[in-house]
């Protein structure tokens, strides 16, 4: 009979961690499709500024919104990391627990538990694990995991693939 698995660790939500989270979990796209909303706002704002009698402040606001949107697409990683660093959770300590039942995180601001049956995919990245579930994605960095925890996640990942391939 297998021994029950349980692993716990604590870490700090700091800038290097948030940067790693973004780099490992987001596919940055700089195509025209990514800029479509920005192009729409700039063109619509320009039309309002140049060819209508609408309030100039509103027209310039829409035009400026397009520029800000374009910058947010181009500088997606720095903006996301800065937003995370400005959040109240930044610099807080998080306790991560991985066991046979769930992956749990506990901090001053958030207590969450992802049961294994609620996880639809567990993917390895270059530096950690991407957990896909119905409410979105979460990321766990390898730098906080023991070799046993990594092996357990690998086992869970393979068993999820087996279950999904049988469906």
ABEGO torsion letter per residue (X at the ends): XBBBBBBBBBBBBBAAAAAAAAAAABBBBABAAAAAAAAAAAAAAAAAAAABABBAAAAAAAAAAAAAAAAAAAAAAAAAAAAAAABAABGBBBBBBBBAABBBBBBAABBBBBBAAABABBBBBAAEBBBBBAAEBBBBBAAABBAAAAAAAAAAAAAAAAAAAAX
